[in-house]
Amino acid sequence: MDNNPYAPKFDTLPDTLAVFPLTGVLLLPHGNLPLNIFEPRYTAMIDDALSSSKMIGMLQPQKPNGDGTNATYKIGCAGKITEYAETPDGRYIVNLTGICRFHIKEELDTPRPYRIVQPDWKEFEHDVKIPKALGVDREKLMSLLCGYFKQNGMSCNYDKFEDIPDNKLITTLAMICPFEPSEKQALLEKMCHVQRVETFMTMLEMATKTGGSNDDDTPKHH
């Protein structure tokens, strides 16, 4: 397997990581996630990331706590800011490239306006490598996608899929399909790409049989 060209060496991944909780948003290793950052606490997070490792962690909220904050799932994915632009009204338009998943080892006290965690990377060392072909059944995949996209009012130029490697194709599709947040988290937590392919195909089959995902879960960036 080849190395992700954007990834640092595994043993140099940061010891602390700013995290961005965002419901229904999935970042996978090697995927690209566009973000529109406008909340002051998160523009400060981008400022700080750009002056250090350029990495932030994406997490999904899980359930409200009694103090009005949201607990998050314990596994997220760190991404590196590979493109960014500042707008006249103070926003950041960012492209985040997925590097490596992590467990939250500990959440740290910080004077910064955003959350910072101590990540545990060791279970996901293979994420910094780009896998070879996964043997995806493209005919079955295209059939399922056609039904799923039609059901969800989505359009797609399927001809563009032909030259895209399996890993990149499944990563991109898993990130853009409007699955429920818990389903997106399940895709993130699959230990290998083959398991993720199997789960993704199963989710497509189930969605087309039961009437699709809930469009109300479309995420709004902060």
Residue pairs with C-beta under 8 A, 6 or more apart in sequence:
1 126
1 129
1 130
1 131
1 132
2 129
2 130
3 128
3 129
3 130
4 29
4 30
4 99
4 127
4 128
4 129
4 130
6 80
6 82
6 97
6 99
7 80
7 99
7 100
7 128
8 53
8 99
10 100
10 121
10 125
10 128
13 55
13 78
13 99
13 100
13 119
13 121
14 52
14 53
14 55
14 119
15 118
15 119
16 108
16 116
16 117
16 118
16 119
17 55
17 56
17 57
17 78
17 102
17 116
17 117
17 118
17 119
18 45
18 48
18 49
18 56
18 57
18 112
18 114
18 115
18 116
19 56
19 57
19 58
19 59
19 72
19 76
19 114
19 115
19 116
19 117
20 35
20 42
20 45
20 56
20 57
20 58
20 59
20 114
20 222
21 59
21 60
21 61
21 70
21 72
21 115
22 58
22 59
22 60
22 61
22 219
22 221
22 222
23 60
23 61
23 181
23 217
23 219
24 60
24 178
24 180
24 181
24 184
24 217
24 218
24 219
25 33
25 58
25 60
25 184
25 219
25 221
26 58
26 60
26 174
26 175
26 184
26 185
26 187
26 188
27 33
27 58
27 76
27 77
27 79
27 96
27 98
27 175
28 77
28 98
28 171
28 174
28 175
28 187
28 188
28 196
29 77
29 98
29 99
29 100
29 101
29 124
29 127
29 128
29 171
30 97
30 98
30 130
30 167
30 168
30 171
31 97
31 98
31 171
31 172
31 174
31 175
32 82
32 95
32 96
32 97
32 98
32 172
33 58
33 79
33 95
33 96
33 97
33 98
33 175
34 93
34 94
34 95
34 96
35 92
35 93
35 94
35 95
35 96
35 221
36 91
36 92
36 93
36 94
36 221
37 43
37 45
37 46
37 91
37 92
37 93
37 94
37 221
37 222
38 89
38 90
38 91
38 92
38 221
38 222
39 222
40 113
41 113
41 114
42 114
42 222
43 90
43 91
43 92
44 112
44 113
44 114
45 56
45 112
45 113
45 114
46 56
46 81
46 84
46 92
46 94
48 112
49 55
49 56
49 81
50 81
50 84
53 80
54 80
54 81
55 78
55 79
55 80
55 81
55 99
56 78
56 79
56 81
56 96
57 76
57 77
57 78
57 79
57 102
57 117
57 119
58 76
58 77
58 78
58 79
58 96
59 72
59 73
59 76
59 104
60 72
60 73
60 76
60 181
60 184
60 185
61 70
61 71
61 72
62 70
62 71
62 72
62 73
63 70
63 71
64 70
64 71
65 71
72 104
73 185
74 103
74 104
75 101
75 102
75 103
75 104
75 185
75 188
75 189
76 101
76 102
76 104
76 188
77 98
77 99
77 100
77 101
77 102
77 188
78 98
78 99
78 100
78 101
78 102
78 119
79 96
79 97
79 98
79 99
80 96
80 97
80 99
81 94
81 95
81 96
82 95
82 96
82 97
83 94
83 95
84 92
84 93
84 94
84 95
85 92
85 93
86 92
86 93
87 93
98 127
98 171
99 127
99 128
100 121
100 124
100 125
100 127
100 128
101 121
101 123
101 124
101 127
101 188
102 119
102 120
102 121
102 124
103 119
103 120
103 123
104 117
104 118
104 119
104 120
105 117
105 118
105 119
105 120
106 117
106 118
107 115
107 116
107 117
107 118
108 116
108 117
108 118
110 116
126 192
130 167
131 167
131 193
133 165
133 166
133 167
134 166
134 167
134 170
134 193
134 194
134 197
135 166
136 166
136 169
136 170
136 197
137 201
138 161
140 201
141 201
141 204
142 158
142 161
144 201
144 204
144 205
144 208
145 156
145 158
145 173
145 204
146 158
147 204
147 208
148 154
148 177
148 204
148 207
148 208
148 212
149 155
149 156
151 207
151 208
151 211
151 212
152 178
152 212
152 213
152 215
161 169
164 172
166 193
166 197
167 193
170 193
170 196
170 197
170 200
173 200
174 184
174 187
174 196
174 200
177 203
177 204
177 213
178 213
178 214
178 215
178 217
178 218
179 187
179 203
179 207
179 213
180 213
180 214
180 217
181 217
183 203
183 213
186 199
187 196
187 199
187 200
187 203
190 196
190 199
207 213
